[in-house]
Each structure stands twice: as C-alpha cells, then as structure tokens.
Amino acid sequence: MKKETFYKIIIGLLIVLNLFQLSAFFFGQKPPHIKKIDFKEKATNEMALNTKQQKVFFEFVLKHKQKMEILQEQQVQTIANYFRQPTDSLLTQISKIEVEKVKATEQHFLEVKSILSPKQHSKFEGFKKNAIEHILKKTNPQKKP
C-alpha cells in the first residue's frame, strides 16, 4: 500500500470519528437541569414554619445578613490596612471582627429557635447543621473537578 493511500484512509477515519463525536455532542442526551433551591425556602420547609413564623424568620434573616455585610466590610478594610502597614493591633482587630461574626450567627440561631413551637424544636438541630454547612460552603467554596 502506498503512503498516499494510507494517509487518505487515516484522514478519512479521523474525519468520520470527528463527525461522530460532534453528532454525539449536539444530538446526545442533555444532562438534567437541577433547580437551585433558595436556602431560606429550604429552611422554612425543613422546620415546617407557618406563615407567621416565616415572616419573622425572613426578618431575622434580613437583619442577620445586614449585620454580616457590615462586619465583612469592616474586616475587608482592616485586612487592606494590615497589608499596607502590618501591626499586631490590626491583627487583633481582624480577629475580633471574626469573633463578632461567629457570635452574631449564634445569636441568629437563638432568635430562630425562639420562634419555634415545642414540636418544631426537634427539627432545629438539623436546620442548624445544614445552615452551618451552607455558610462554610459559601466562605470556602470547593473547586469542581
């Protein structure tokens, strides 16, 4: 077999292979669309909150979110100042802000627990566990492979 004929066959096979891969990509099954559920909605369902409790819960969430945004902004500014001119007092201030964030979150959990009925208290620990996982995923996102 001549080299020219051999190369023509190889090129033809590669073209067929490429066409097969492209057709599989364009005409193959699409992955199912996963609906992203809002965490607040998931939490209200998980704790089985009634309408009145949901309203108070959403107020607590908004208040907590605003508090965390203020603390986050303070922390960002303090960290920026630290890298401009490092001092131990700025490190201490950064740590204090982080402690405030943790305490504010614990206070938020206590507020949420306060609106629950005795029957709902058993569902609170599951909510708290899921909320902590949600918070940690937001602050330390894992890269997908």
MIDODREN-737364 format. One record per atom (N, C-alpha, C): residue number from 1; residue in three letters; y, z, x. Coordinates in nm, 4 decimals, padded with zeros to 6 digits. Each point is the difference from the previous one (the first is absolute). Last residue first. Layout:
residues N
 num residu       yy       zz       xx
 NUM    Ala        Y        Z        X
...
//
This chain:
residues 145
 num residu       yy       zz       xx
 145    Pro  01.9485  03.9976 -01.4047
 145    Pro -00.0568 -00.0911  00.0999
 145    Pro  00.0173 -00.1447 -00.0380
 144    Lys  00.3487  00.3980 -00.1313
 144    Lys -00.1222 -00.0613 -00.0513
 144    Lys -00.0536 -00.0969  00.1043
 143    Lys  00.2982  00.4578  00.0748
 143    Lys  00.0029 -00.1451  00.0063
 143    Lys -00.1340 -00.0529 -00.0493
 142    Gln  00.2357  00.4667 -00.1560
 142    Gln -00.1030 -00.0561  00.0869
 142    Gln  00.0099 -00.1514 -00.0019
 141    Pro  00.3985  00.3884 -00.0931
 141    Pro -00.0841 -00.1086 -00.0522
 141    Pro -00.0988 -00.0513  00.1039
 140    Asn  00.2961  00.4356 -00.0879
 140    Asn -00.0801 -00.0454  00.1137
 140    Asn -00.0913 -00.1125 -00.0464
 139    Thr  00.3094  00.2010 -00.2984
 139    Thr  00.0671  00.0365  00.1238
 139    Thr -00.0754 -00.0489  00.1228
 138    Lys -00.1705 -00.0770 -00.4422
 138    Lys  00.1342 -00.0581  00.0066
 138    Lys  00.0664  00.0281  00.1338
 137    Lys -00.4215  00.1916 -00.0927
 137    Lys -00.0149 -00.1452  00.0158
 137    Lys  00.1357 -00.0667  00.0121
 136    Leu -00.0130  00.4611 -00.0923
 136    Leu -00.0397 -00.0266  00.1385
 136    Leu -00.0210 -00.1485  00.0248
 135    Ile  00.1003  00.1447 -00.4391
 135    Ile  00.1137  00.0269  00.0889
 135    Ile -00.0353 -00.0360  00.1433
 134    His -00.3438 -00.0234 -00.3184
 134    His  00.0993 -00.1046 -00.0253
 134    His  00.1196  00.0147  00.0940
 133    Glu -00.3279  00.3370  00.0018
 133    Glu -00.0534 -00.1233  00.0608
 133    Glu  00.0998 -00.1146 -00.0145
 132    Ile  00.1083  00.3954 -00.2174
 132    Ile  00.0109  00.0187  00.1456
 132    Ile -00.0535 -00.1233  00.0724
 131    Ala -00.0494  00.0098 -00.4645
 131    Ala  00.1415 -00.0135  00.0354
 131    Ala  00.0191  00.0135  00.1513
 130    Asn -00.4287  00.0767 -00.1838
 130    Asn  00.0341 -00.1424 -00.0029
 130    Asn  00.1453 -00.0238  00.0414
 129    Lys -00.1419  00.4472 -00.0393
 129    Lys -00.0749 -00.0647  00.1081
 129    Lys  00.0360 -00.1484  00.0074
 128    Lys  00.1743  00.2449 -00.3595
 128    Lys  00.0644  00.0406  00.1250
 128    Lys -00.0675 -00.0687  00.1192
 127    Phe -00.1928 -00.0593 -00.4286
 127    Phe  00.1294 -00.0689  00.0102
 127    Phe  00.0655  00.0295  00.1342
 126    Gly -00.3870  00.2357 -00.0976
 126    Gly -00.0322 -00.1404  00.0246
 126    Gly  00.1265 -00.0827  00.0155
 125    Glu  00.0492  00.4480 -00.1244
 125    Glu -00.0433 -00.0093  00.1402
 125    Glu -00.0374 -00.1429  00.0370
 124    Phe  00.1193  00.1018 -00.4568
 124    Phe  00.1123  00.0023  00.0928
 124    Phe -00.0432 -00.0185  00.1453
 123    Lys -00.2728  00.0475 -00.4111
 123    Lys  00.0233 -00.1361  00.0480
 123    Lys  00.1083 -00.0047  00.1077
 122    Ser -00.1206  00.4032 -00.2306
 122    Ser -00.1170 -00.0423  00.0761
 122    Ser  00.0188 -00.1404  00.0593
 121    His  00.3277  00.1923 -00.2912
 121    His  00.0044  00.0574  00.1348
 121    His -00.1189 -00.0453  00.0852
 120    Gln  00.0848 -00.0925 -00.4795
 120    Gln  00.0323 -00.1038  00.0983
 120    Gln -00.0018  00.0518  00.1439
 119    Lys -00.0689  00.2838 -00.3846
 119    Lys -00.1099 -00.0976  00.0045
 119    Lys  00.0222 -00.1055  00.1080
 118    Pro  00.3415  00.3279 -00.0920
 118    Pro -00.1167  00.0577  00.0696
 118    Pro -00.1182 -00.0980  00.0104
 117    Ser  00.4713 -00.2291 -00.0264
 117    Ser -00.0646  00.0986 -00.0847
 117    Ser -00.1198  00.0575  00.0757
 116    Leu  00.4487 -00.2054  00.2449
 116    Leu -00.1348 -00.0253 -00.0488
 116    Leu -00.0486  00.1120 -00.0908
 115    Ile  00.4185 -00.0298  00.2587
 115    Ile  00.0081 -00.0644 -00.1320
 115    Ile -00.1378 -00.0245 -00.0611
 114    Ser  00.0668  00.1971  00.4408
 114    Ser  00.0603  00.0881 -00.1008
 114    Ser  00.0070 -00.0640 -00.1388
 113    Lys -00.1495 -00.2344  00.3977
 113    Lys -00.1022  00.0913 -00.0521
 113    Lys  00.0556  00.0869 -00.1127
 112    Val  00.2975 -00.2804  00.2325
 112    Val -00.0925 -00.0790 -00.0819
 112    Val -00.1045  00.0905 -00.0632
 111    Glu  00.2911  00.1988  00.3037
 111    Glu  00.0712 -00.0380 -00.1223
 111    Glu -00.0916 -00.0791 -00.0934
 110    Leu -00.1655  00.1091  00.4243
 110    Leu  00.0076  00.1196 -00.0845
 110    Leu  00.0728 -00.0292 -00.1315
 109    Phe -00.0173 -00.3408  00.3268
 109    Phe -00.1331  00.0240 -00.0573
 109    Phe  00.0008  00.1212 -00.0934
 108    His  00.3919 -00.0876  00.2370
 108    His -00.0213 -00.1034 -00.1018
 108    His -00.1366  00.0188 -00.0664
 107    Gln  00.0992  00.2648  00.3696
 107    Gln  00.0774  00.0452 -00.1166
 107    Gln -00.0177 -00.0984 -00.1160
 106    Glu -00.1844 -00.1237  00.4092
 106    Glu -00.0778  00.1101 -00.0586
 106    Glu  00.0707  00.0556 -00.1237
 105    Thr  00.2285 -00.3254  00.2426
 105    Thr -00.1168 -00.0588 -00.0656
 105    Thr -00.0867  00.1078 -00.0636
 104    Ala  00.3652  00.1341  00.2574
 104    Ala  00.0485 -00.0652 -00.1223
 104    Ala -00.1162 -00.0622 -00.0778
 103    Lys -00.0895  00.1838  00.4247
 103    Lys  00.0269  00.1056 -00.0981
 103    Lys  00.0481 -00.0586 -00.1332
 102    Val -00.0643 -00.2955  00.3606
 102    Val -00.1292  00.0549 -00.0424
 102    Val  00.0203  00.1071 -00.1071
 101    Lys  00.3851 -00.1805  00.1963
 101    Lys -00.0684 -00.1035 -00.0787
 101    Lys -00.1336  00.0516 -00.0535
 100    Glu  00.2461  00.2729  00.2963
 100    Glu  00.0639 -00.0067 -00.1315
 100    Glu -00.0686 -00.1022 -00.0900
  99    Val -00.1356  00.0239  00.4476
  99    Val -00.0474  00.1180 -00.0732
  99    Val  00.0600  00.0018 -00.1412
  98    Glu  00.1562 -00.3287  00.2897
  98    Glu -00.1389 -00.0295 -00.0382
  98    Glu -00.0599  00.1162 -00.0794
  97    Ile  00.4259  00.0596  00.1823
  97    Ile  00.0066 -00.0966 -00.1104
  97    Ile -00.1413 -00.0331 -00.0483
  96    Lys  00.0402  00.2709  00.3793
  96    Lys  00.0420  00.0719 -00.1205
  96    Lys  00.0057 -00.0930 -00.1213
  95    Ser -00.0885 -00.1873  00.4244
  95    Ser -00.1141  00.0798 -00.0483
  95    Ser  00.0349  00.0733 -00.1289
  94    Ile  00.3438 -00.2307  00.2192
  94    Ile -00.0969 -00.0965 -00.0532
  94    Ile -00.1198  00.0738 -00.0590
  93    Gln  00.3158  00.2589  00.2270
  93    Gln  00.0540 -00.0462 -00.1280
  93    Gln -00.0956 -00.1005 -00.0660
  92    Thr -00.0995  00.1483  00.4335
  92    Thr -00.0171  00.1101 -00.0950
  92    Thr  00.0468 -00.0416 -00.1385
  91    Leu  00.0805 -00.2965  00.3486
  91    Leu -00.1447  00.0061 -00.0286
  91    Leu -00.0305  00.1094 -00.1021
  90    Leu  00.4378 -00.0280  00.1584
  90    Leu -00.0289 -00.1122 -00.0903
  90    Leu -00.1487 -00.0052 -00.0348
  89    Ser  00.1404  00.3191  00.3136
  89    Ser  00.0516  00.0362 -00.1327
  89    Ser -00.0247 -00.1125 -00.1010
  88    Asp -00.1059 -00.0609  00.4604
  88    Asp -00.0980  00.0842 -00.0690
  88    Asp  00.0470  00.0368 -00.1406
  87    Thr  00.1610 -00.4629  00.2247
  87    Thr  00.0217  00.1439  00.0192
  87    Thr -00.1072  00.0759 -00.0766
  86    Pro  00.1745 -00.5488  00.1582
  86    Pro -00.1063  00.0974 -00.0307
  86    Pro  00.0411  00.1449  00.0299
  85    Gln  00.2596 -00.4620 -00.1251
  85    Gln  00.0228  00.1101  00.0928
  85    Gln -00.1006  00.1114 -00.0320
  84    Arg -00.0470 -00.4268 -00.2006
  84    Arg  00.1247 -00.0289  00.0707
  84    Arg  00.0261  00.1048  00.1075
  83    Phe -00.3654  00.0484 -00.2886
  83    Phe -00.0273 -00.1039  00.0983
  83    Phe  00.1262 -00.0475  00.0715
  82    Tyr  00.0348  00.3287 -00.3422
  82    Tyr -00.0844  00.0522  00.1070
  82    Tyr -00.0228 -00.1066  00.1077
  81    Asn  00.2253 -00.1182 -00.3976
  81    Asn  00.0857  00.0790  00.0900
  81    Asn -00.0803  00.0523  00.1185
  80    Ala -00.2397 -00.2187 -00.3344
  80    Ala  00.0858 -00.0972  00.0704
  80    Ala  00.0911  00.0727  00.0979
  79    Ile -00.2581  00.2658 -00.2808
  79    Ile -00.0847 -00.0643  00.1012
  79    Ile  00.0820 -00.1015  00.0800
  78    Thr  00.2123  00.2044 -00.3609
  78    Thr -00.0220  00.0979  00.1063
  78    Thr -00.0855 -00.0597  00.1116
  77    Gln  00.0742 -00.2573 -00.3892
  77    Gln  00.1242  00.0152  00.0764
  77    Gln -00.0188  00.0951  00.1181
  76    Val -00.3607 -00.0511 -00.2970
  76    Val  00.0235 -00.1258  00.0722
  76    Val  00.1255  00.0116  00.0866
  75    Gln -00.0966  00.3575 -00.2898
  75    Gln -00.0934 -00.0046  00.1118
  75    Gln  00.0199 -00.1266  00.0843
  74    Gln  00.2481  00.0550 -00.3968
  74    Gln  00.0428  00.0980  00.1006
  74    Gln -00.0882 -00.0080  00.1244
  73    Glu -00.1272 -00.2610 -00.3647
  73    Glu  00.1220 -00.0544  00.0610
  73    Glu  00.0528  00.0948  00.1078
  72    Gln -00.3641  00.1465 -00.2564
  72    Gln -00.0408 -00.1103  00.0875
  72    Gln  00.1210 -00.0596  00.0726
  71    Leu  00.0736  00.3297 -00.3291
  71    Leu -00.0580  00.0577  00.1210
  71    Leu -00.0411 -00.1086  00.0994
  70    Ile  00.1594 -00.1415 -00.4186
  70    Ile  00.1077  00.0671  00.0733
  70    Ile -00.0531  00.0569  00.1318
  69    Glu -00.3130 -00.1853 -00.2931
  69    Glu  00.0837 -00.1056  00.0577
  69    Glu  00.1146  00.0594  00.0814
  68    Met -00.2798  00.2916 -00.2442
  68    Met -00.0691 -00.0543  00.1164
  68    Met  00.0813 -00.1104  00.0676
  67    Lys  00.1628  00.1862 -00.4025
  67    Lys  00.0019  00.1019  00.1056
  67    Lys -00.0634 -00.0549  00.1276
  66    Gln -00.0235 -00.2674 -00.3850
  66    Gln  00.1369  00.0062  00.0506
  66    Gln  00.0108  00.0990  00.1157
  65    Lys -00.4117 -00.0252 -00.2240
  65    Lys  00.0253 -00.1236  00.0751
  65    Lys  00.1396  00.0010  00.0608
  64    His -00.1187  00.3497 -00.2919
  64    His -00.0700  00.0120  00.1279
  64    His  00.0268 -00.1225  00.0884
  63    Lys  00.1688 -00.0045 -00.4389
  63    Lys  00.0690  00.1025  00.0779
  63    Lys -00.0623  00.0126  00.1395
  62    Leu -00.2157 -00.2839 -00.3057
  62    Leu  00.1294 -00.0557  00.0401
  62    Leu  00.0768  00.0983  00.0881
  61    Val -00.4033  00.1473 -00.1903
  61    Val -00.0256 -00.1036  00.1004
  61    Val  00.1310 -00.0574  00.0514
  60    Phe  00.0172  00.3057 -00.3570
  60    Phe -00.0368  00.0669  00.1250
  60    Phe -00.0201 -00.1013  00.1125
  59    Glu  00.0715 -00.1719 -00.4260
  59    Glu  00.1238  00.0632  00.0479
  59    Glu -00.0256  00.0707  00.1332
  58    Phe -00.3697 -00.1787 -00.2221
  58    Phe  00.0804 -00.1069  00.0586
  58    Phe  00.1347  00.0522  00.0496
  57    Phe -00.2810  00.3048 -00.2267
  57    Phe -00.0627 -00.0420  00.1254
  57    Phe  00.0841 -00.1071  00.0692
  56    Val  00.1218  00.1336 -00.4339
  56    Val  00.0358  00.1026  00.0983
  56    Val -00.0556 -00.0373  00.1380
  55    Lys -00.1233 -00.2803 -00.3534
  55    Lys  00.1447 -00.0071  00.0180
  55    Lys  00.0455  00.0991  00.1073
  54    Gln -00.4504  00.0095 -00.1329
  54    Gln  00.0303 -00.1185  00.0813
  54    Gln  00.1489 -00.0093  00.0283
  53    Gln -00.1538  00.3330 -00.2933
  53    Gln -00.0303  00.0333  00.1388
  53    Gln  00.0327 -00.1177  00.0924
  52    Lys  00.0417 -00.0711 -00.4613
  52    Lys  00.1014  00.0958  00.0445
  52    Lys -00.0204  00.0363  00.1475
  51    Thr -00.3248 -00.2771 -00.2056
  51    Thr  00.1292 -00.0685  00.0125
  51    Thr  00.1091  00.0928  00.0537
  50    Asn -00.4890  00.1395  00.1423
  50    Asn  00.0510 -00.0514 -00.1270
  50    Asn  00.1397 -00.0583  00.0225
  49    Leu -00.4095  00.0301  00.3717
  49    Leu  00.1275  00.0548 -00.0454
  49    Leu  00.0373 -00.0601 -00.1353
  48    Ala -00.4102 -00.0051  00.3339
  48    Ala  00.0024 -00.0099 -00.1467
  48    Ala  00.1274  00.0634 -00.0570
  47    Met -00.1446 -00.0801  00.4713
  47    Met  00.0204  00.1367 -00.0503
  47    Met  00.0054  00.0055 -00.1515
  46    Glu -00.0668 -00.4194  00.2134
  46    Glu -00.0957  00.0906  00.0632
  46    Glu  00.0126  00.1429 -00.0528
  45    Asn  00.3131 -00.3364 -00.1307
  45    Asn -00.1312 -00.0202 -00.0630
  45    Asn -00.1021  00.1001  00.0529
  44    Thr  00.4246 -00.0025  00.1936
  44    Thr  00.0118  00.0472 -00.1389
  44    Thr -00.1319 -00.0175 -00.0741
  43    Ala  00.0239 -00.1669  00.4410
  43    Ala  00.0055  00.1461 -00.0017
  43    Ala  00.0082  00.0542 -00.1430
  42    Lys  00.0209 -00.4679  00.0718
  42    Lys -00.1344  00.0496  00.0301
  42    Lys -00.0040  00.1526 -00.0094
  41    Glu  00.4152 -00.2053 -00.0381
  41    Glu -00.0808 -00.0282 -00.1189
  41    Glu -00.1419  00.0533  00.0185
  40    Lys  00.2875  00.0233  00.3664
  40    Lys  00.0453  00.0936 -00.1042
  40    Lys -00.0836 -00.0176 -00.1270
  39    Phe -00.0703 -00.2988  00.3614
  39    Phe -00.0578  00.1316  00.0240
  39    Phe  00.0408  00.1006 -00.1066
  38    Asp -00.0611 -00.5316 -00.0836
  38    Asp  00.1053  00.0910  00.0416
  38    Asp -00.0582  00.1404  00.0137
  37    Ile -00.2946 -00.4470  00.0594
  37    Ile  00.0368  00.0999 -00.1000
  37    Ile  00.1043  00.0934  00.0603
  36    Lys -00.1743 -00.5292  00.0860
  36    Lys  00.0439  00.1225  00.0649
  36    Lys  00.0499  00.0962 -00.1076
  35    Lys -00.3734 -00.4068 -00.0309
  35    Lys  00.1269  00.0496 -00.0527
  35    Lys  00.0330  00.1320  00.0682
  34    Ile -00.2971 -00.4297  00.1715
  34    Ile -00.0055  00.1438 -00.0235
  34    Ile  00.1373  00.0465 -00.0446
  33    His -00.2955 -00.4822 -00.0030
  33    His  00.1328  00.0592  00.0165
  33    His -00.0095  00.1472 -00.0375
  32    Pro -00.4101 -00.3159  00.2042
  32    Pro  00.0587  00.0589 -00.1206
  32    Pro  00.1348  00.0648  00.0309
  31    Pro -00.1696 -00.4251  00.2830
  31    Pro -00.0295  00.1434 -00.0092
  31    Pro  00.0665  00.0587 -00.1241
  30    Lys -00.1617 -00.5130  00.0034
  30    Lys  00.1140  00.0802  00.0459
  30    Lys -00.0393  00.1475 -00.0089
  29    Gln -00.3216 -00.4540  00.0671
  29    Gln  00.0395  00.1126 -00.0845
  29    Gln  00.1148  00.0762  00.0640
  28    Gly -00.0321 -00.5156  00.1362
  28    Gly -00.0925  00.1130 -00.0067
  28    Gly  00.0534  00.1107 -00.0899
  27    Phe  00.2218 -00.4196  00.1401
  27    Phe -00.0721 -00.0031 -00.1267
  27    Phe -00.0987  00.1150 -00.0161
  26    Phe  00.2900 -00.0631  00.3927
  26    Phe  00.0828 -00.0328 -00.1156
  26    Phe -00.0731  00.0118 -00.1338
  25    Phe -00.2291  00.0917  00.4178
  25    Phe  00.1211  00.0819 -00.0051
  25    Phe  00.0783 -00.0249 -00.1279
  24    Ala -00.3779 -00.2653  00.0950
  24    Ala -00.0426  00.1360 -00.0324
  24    Ala  00.1213  00.0916 -00.0139
  23    Ser  00.0762 -00.4380  00.1449
  23    Ser -00.0361  00.0006 -00.1422
  23    Ser -00.0466  00.1386 -00.0430
  22    Leu  00.0998 -00.0648  00.4553
  22    Leu  00.1211 -00.0082 -00.0821
  22    Leu -00.0331  00.0029 -00.1489
  21    Gln -00.3593 -00.0118  00.3076
  21    Gln  00.0713  00.1277  00.0082
  21    Gln  00.1261 -00.0007 -00.0858
  20    Phe -00.2444 -00.4028  00.0319
  20    Phe -00.0792  00.1014 -00.0704
  20    Phe  00.0732  00.1342  00.0004
  19    Leu  00.1848 -00.3482  00.2528
  19    Leu  00.0161 -00.0258 -00.1443
  19    Leu -00.0760  00.1027 -00.0829
  18    Asn -00.0582  00.0163  00.4667
  18    Asn  00.1361  00.0406 -00.0378
  18    Asn  00.0243 -00.0203 -00.1492
  17    Leu -00.4071 -00.1586  00.1741
  17    Leu  00.0036  00.1465  00.0032
  17    Leu  00.1372  00.0521 -00.0406
  16    Val -00.0489 -00.4641  00.0517
  16    Val -00.0740  00.0461 -00.1188
  16    Val  00.0024  00.1529 -00.0075
  15    Ile  00.1843 -00.1892  00.3849
  15    Ile  00.0850 -00.0305 -00.1165
  15    Ile -00.0674  00.0473 -00.1278
  14    Leu -00.2474  00.0356  00.3958
  14    Leu  00.1105  00.0967 -00.0005
  14    Leu  00.0939 -00.0229 -00.1184
  13    Leu -00.3501 -00.3100  00.0727
  13    Leu -00.0532  00.1292 -00.0428
  13    Leu  00.1101  00.1058 -00.0070
  12    Gly  00.1187 -00.4219  00.1738
  12    Gly -00.0322 -00.0107 -00.1429
  12    Gly -00.0528  00.1312 -00.0554
  11    Ile  00.0692 -00.0318  00.4630
  11    Ile  00.1286  00.0041 -00.0703
  11    Ile -00.0224 -00.0077 -00.1509
  10    Ile -00.3803 -00.0500  00.2702
  10    Ile  00.0526  00.1374  00.0103
  10    Ile  00.1316  00.0119 -00.0761
   9    Ile -00.1854 -00.4295  00.0361
   9    Ile -00.0841  00.0842 -00.0866
   9    Ile  00.0526  00.1434 -00.0007
   8    Lys  00.2056 -00.3034  00.2928
   8    Lys  00.0315 -00.0361 -00.1387
   8    Lys -00.0785  00.0871 -00.0974
   7    Tyr -00.0934  00.0387  00.4605
   7    Tyr  00.1289  00.0615 -00.0339
   7    Tyr  00.0402 -00.0307 -00.1443
   6    Phe -00.3888 -00.2103  00.1677
   6    Phe -00.0201  00.1449 -00.0074
   6    Phe  00.1287  00.0712 -00.0421
   5    Thr  00.0188 -00.4589  00.0898
   5    Thr -00.0708  00.0243 -00.1259
   5    Thr -00.0204  00.1497 -00.0210
   4    Glu  00.1821 -00.1329  00.4120
   4    Glu  00.0943 -00.0315 -00.1074
   4    Glu -00.0623  00.0275 -00.1369
   3    Lys -00.2638  00.0355  00.3942
   3    Lys  00.0925  00.1121 -00.0139
   3    Lys  00.0941 -00.0218 -00.1182
   2    Lys -00.4788 -00.2337 -00.0203
   2    Lys  00.1221 -00.0109  00.0786
   2    Lys  00.0886  00.1231 -00.0253
   1    Met -00.5445 -00.0308 -00.0196
   1    Met  00.1179  00.0000 -00.0861
   1    Met  00.1234  00.0000  00.0901
//
